[in-house]
Amino acid sequence: MTIITLLLAALFFPVLTGLIVITFLTPDNDLQPLEALAVSYGAGFALISLLLFLMGLFFIPLTVLNILAAVALLLAYPFYICLTRRQIFARLVPAGLKGVFARLKWHDYLLILLITIRLLLVFYQAVVRPVEDIDSIAYRMMEAKIFYTEKSLSLNTHPGYFIGPSSRKNYPLNIPIFASWVYSALGTWDDAIVQIIFPAFLLAFAVAFYYLMRRLTSRSASLFSVYLLLSLPLLIYHAATSYIDAVVGFYYCTSFLYLLLFIRDRRPAHFIVSALLAGGAVWTKSEGLPLVISNLLVLSYFLVYLDNSAVRQKLFRLGQYAAAVLAFLLPWHAFQFIYRAQMPASGEVPVFSQIFNYYDRIPTIIEFYFRKALFYGNWNIAWFVFLVVLLVSVAARKLRREQWLVLFAIILALASFGSVYCLTDNWQSLLEGTVQNRNALTFTPLVVYFICFTVFKGENESGEQSVKPKKKNAYGRNKR
Amino acid sequence: MKNLFWPILTVLVILTCSASAFDQVNISFQPQPGTPYLIGRPEFNIDTEEFTTLSLKIRSPQGGTARLFWATNFDPQLNEQKSFNFDLAAANTPKEYVFNLRAQNSYWAGYVSQLLLLADNGAAGIEITEARAIPGNFWTGLKSSWREFMTFERPLPRTINVIFGPKINGQSVNLYIYWSIFILSVLYLFYLIAGKRASSAAIIKELTAKVFLLCLIFWVLLDARMLVDQFRYAALNRQIFGGKTLAEKQALSTFQTYHDFYYYLQRCRAKLPDRATYRLIVPEGYVYFREKAWYYLYPLIAADSPGEVPDYLLVYDPQKLLKAKDIPAGYYPLAAGQDGGYIMKRSGR
């Protein structure tokens, strides 16, 4: 087999895994075929790396055979159930593709062309270069090389090689473990071609974003929304590197938007997808946790104020979401708790003692946010348009619930990162300009969603949720 | 009085011509043998208050980027803050480059005594046929702004966290966009108020729609500009990495100045047994060499902690900056190479 075939097989593996898990957990077919494939990539990616992590903890060698056997063993029953329901085939057979190219207008073709060009550029940029940025090497790709070489997690407590030779050992292992899987599947350590996993996230993001918008507006407006999303220069740049902030951005933003979708239409599939992707966010980078807290808060708001079900059911629902997140979070934290004693002290400072010492930093942080958002090339003019749209919506008193929730998530993310800059050593990194833009990458796609929601959602639509699930329309989704 | 008309006119014309002759400062750029730059000496010190603009006619057989530095009598050093980047087009005939430096760089101040043009691809074949500092006008300002706006901002590995975006006269183009949206919106508001007798609610609704439309138009236009850079970056990567083997790519991505370091590491990897411990010795200031060694040498194990005694010392010193005291005692040379790197083994092993 050529390396391309092996690579495609390695990438299809998480897609299939995610597809089976999502299909098994959600009997109703509530996702479009392409959409299901897109979210399955993210969910399956995180699930496989979590499984490999657990295998490594139990000293099971991370060989291709072992990995395939473990996945086959775990997915056998869900796959059987999916087969009996005939769902898995319904999703894989591209029935939904038939209508995609029908009735396209010239501007749709133009938008598809622009989106395709952008994606092709990103894929090309990613695989033509090897890993070269020091942070990528130190925090991810070195670990991936170790896992691949050792066929294990390398629990050697030598200072340099305990889960990678980095000084900061608290980075979760979603990306390094999956990269090591790609190396294993390819049978070689090729750190150029492995970077294809990063633009694949951008592709998945674009597809998921399209279908999220498509439920609200026309095809052309949805395509234009995807085009706007892909016009964020820093997102495009990061999607072609082995930095992981764009990946966290995919996980967090899609999980949040599917949660909003669930609040709107109460479909279990959207809830499950949101929970799995939120788990992926916390399993990719520590920054995922404070972001995902906004999901839990929004879900709590929904359960308390909008959901008419019994209290026990509400608690069960919240517990389900939290359990999905914890399933990704706890093994890693337990592992750190057990092994940290053997590692050198990290010299962390308890931040709560500093809360009242550094309040004078707040104006500087706000100024940095303001300048970086509005006067740099990172985000095109997305933040400016967001402010305009927000101002107009507030002035016209037309801010809908969904917009309020997105606004809440953005403000919470700004406050979370702001407090980290204010209270920790990240203050220095803020001044040096090394972290703020990357952190903003994790939630700025929500800004684009806010704009597109406001501008493209039809005036005749209320945007408010009804308690009852909606009927299906011709599009196959919920009639609004 | 009538008789004096022609003599006075003649004198005025002569004075005007003389004045216009001094309305520019010619600069002579000369290549320096064996160096990648050209030194420019003005015929007299350039008063930056008056001569705000630089016009260069450059013939360059190969494209790429170049950086222009200048020294002033206040700050005679050639340093990064008194410099700017620009794209050099491949051209066999001289191509004009106009830079409104007064607007683009606040360090274009005082009296400029020397200039230096550094071409990234080397100065071989580059010729500056004409160089002059001029006061500048609307047309040169426009040409300079367009060049600045279209300058390729190539991301560097350590600037991965920020994209500065296109600029005009040293200011982010976003600023111009915000002002344009504001001014056009106000003008449209006046147009609506003056031209139509609609209700204020209808005016606000229409204005809002137009503001959104304006925002999206500028968004798309700016994206088109960014797309140009993304194509340029892809082309640059293709030029550097396209068609290369993985080892060649890794070498090229390992410190442009010292990519022989990668081959040195490969040599070490081949010579040392798996799991051997090593310590990399490099001169002070060789940042990130250690991390690259960690990455490329694994499964050799770095023993960098205090108190650890590695089996091997990997010494990389292409500039001969290390002193004897920098090399721990108890090791003997095992293999030396032409790349400034050698391997030392622990005595008695």
Chai-1 contact restraints between the chains, C-beta under 6 A:
chainA,res_idxA,chainB,res_idxB,connection_type,confidence,min_distance_angstrom,max_distance_angstrom,comment,restraint_id
A,L121,B,Q230,contact,1.0,0.0,6.0,A-B,restraint_1
A,L121,B,A234,contact,1.0,0.0,6.0,A-B,restraint_2
A,Y124,B,A234,contact,1.0,0.0,6.0,A-B,restraint_3
A,Q125,B,A234,contact,1.0,0.0,6.0,A-B,restraint_4
A,V128,B,N237,contact,1.0,0.0,6.0,A-B,restraint_5
A,V128,B,F241,contact,1.0,0.0,6.0,A-B,restraint_6
A,R129,B,N237,contact,1.0,0.0,6.0,A-B,restraint_7
A,R129,B,F241,contact,1.0,0.0,6.0,A-B,restraint_8
A,P130,B,K249,contact,1.0,0.0,6.0,A-B,restraint_9
A,P130,B,Q250,contact,1.0,0.0,6.0,A-B,restraint_10
A,P130,B,S253,contact,1.0,0.0,6.0,A-B,restraint_11
A,E132,B,P157,contact,1.0,0.0,6.0,A-B,restraint_12
A,E132,B,S253,contact,1.0,0.0,6.0,A-B,restraint_13
A,D133,B,P157,contact,1.0,0.0,6.0,A-B,restraint_14
A,D133,B,I160,contact,1.0,0.0,6.0,A-B,restraint_15
A,I134,B,Y288,contact,1.0,0.0,6.0,A-B,restraint_16
A,I134,B,E291,contact,1.0,0.0,6.0,A-B,restraint_17
A,I137,B,E291,contact,1.0,0.0,6.0,A-B,restraint_18
A,I137,B,Y295,contact,1.0,0.0,6.0,A-B,restraint_19
A,A138,B,E291,contact,1.0,0.0,6.0,A-B,restraint_20
A,M142,B,Y295,contact,1.0,0.0,6.0,A-B,restraint_21
A,K145,B,Y298,contact,1.0,0.0,6.0,A-B,restraint_22
A,T149,B,P299,contact,1.0,0.0,6.0,A-B,restraint_23
A,P159,B,S305,contact,1.0,0.0,6.0,A-B,restraint_24
A,G160,B,A302,contact,1.0,0.0,6.0,A-B,restraint_25
A,P165,B,W294,contact,1.0,0.0,6.0,A-B,restraint_26
A,D190,B,L246,contact,1.0,0.0,6.0,A-B,restraint_27
A,A192,B,K249,contact,1.0,0.0,6.0,A-B,restraint_28
A,S231,B,D223,contact,1.0,0.0,6.0,A-B,restraint_29
A,P233,B,I163,contact,1.0,0.0,6.0,A-B,restraint_30
A,P233,B,M226,contact,1.0,0.0,6.0,A-B,restraint_31
A,L234,B,I163,contact,1.0,0.0,6.0,A-B,restraint_32
A,F375,B,S172,contact,1.0,0.0,6.0,A-B,restraint_33
A,F375,B,N174,contact,1.0,0.0,6.0,A-B,restraint_34
A,Y376,B,F164,contact,1.0,0.0,6.0,A-B,restraint_35
A,Y376,B,G165,contact,1.0,0.0,6.0,A-B,restraint_36
A,G377,B,I163,contact,1.0,0.0,6.0,A-B,restraint_37
A,G377,B,F164,contact,1.0,0.0,6.0,A-B,restraint_38
A,G377,B,G165,contact,1.0,0.0,6.0,A-B,restraint_39
A,N378,B,I163,contact,1.0,0.0,6.0,A-B,restraint_40
A,N380,B,W219,contact,1.0,0.0,6.0,A-B,restraint_41
A,N380,B,L222,contact,1.0,0.0,6.0,A-B,restraint_42
A,N380,B,D223,contact,1.0,0.0,6.0,A-B,restraint_43
A,I381,B,N174,contact,1.0,0.0,6.0,A-B,restraint_44
A,I381,B,I177,contact,1.0,0.0,6.0,A-B,restraint_45
A,I381,B,W219,contact,1.0,0.0,6.0,A-B,restraint_46
A,V385,B,C215,contact,1.0,0.0,6.0,A-B,restraint_47
A,V392,B,T208,contact,1.0,0.0,6.0,A-B,restraint_48
A,G433,B,V162,contact,1.0,0.0,6.0,A-B,restraint_49
A,T434,B,N161,contact,1.0,0.0,6.0,A-B,restraint_50
A,N437,B,N161,contact,1.0,0.0,6.0,A-B,restraint_51
A,N437,B,V162,contact,1.0,0.0,6.0,A-B,restraint_52
A,R438,B,N161,contact,1.0,0.0,6.0,A-B,restraint_53
A,V455,B,F212,contact,1.0,0.0,6.0,A-B,restraint_54
